[in-house]
């Protein structure tokens, strides 16, 4: 896995992030290479989950690793959710920003693995949140869309200010 090139991660404002992804229809060698490259991209970022649209691929799958073992979930669907859990969430497509988001505490998802075998997975707390966050990406939904309008405006102001400060520092680093 380590030798694959990583992809650039698309960031907030890129229209690809707002488009729902299409079902994966061909699980072949080319697809497996794409999955490997996505793992490399996720680890390089570093992150715990990465959905295909975040690297510009309009297909319904994501990779994740919360420390157990790396997994890919293809054509996932949420079939059940329960409870409520508030957590500071971040996103590789909105770098540097974390916001408190309320999501279900326990989630059950259906999908298929890299061999095309049906899977039923249950995740609570962090794993459940990864499932929900990445499936949102597959539906063209960003974590900012989960916020009320005032919180969203404040989060975007904070993110843009931080981004501007980074740009200014980068420009200063390259000044002669």
PyMOL commands that set and color helices and strands:
alter all, ss='L'
color gray80, all
select helices_A, chain A and resi 15-18+29-45+52-55+125-138+143-146+149-174
alter helices_A, ss='H'
color red, helices_A
select strands_A, chain A and resi 49-51+61-64+71-82+85-90+98-103+106-112+118-124
alter strands_A, ss='S'
color yellow, strands_A
deselect
rebuild
show_as cartoon
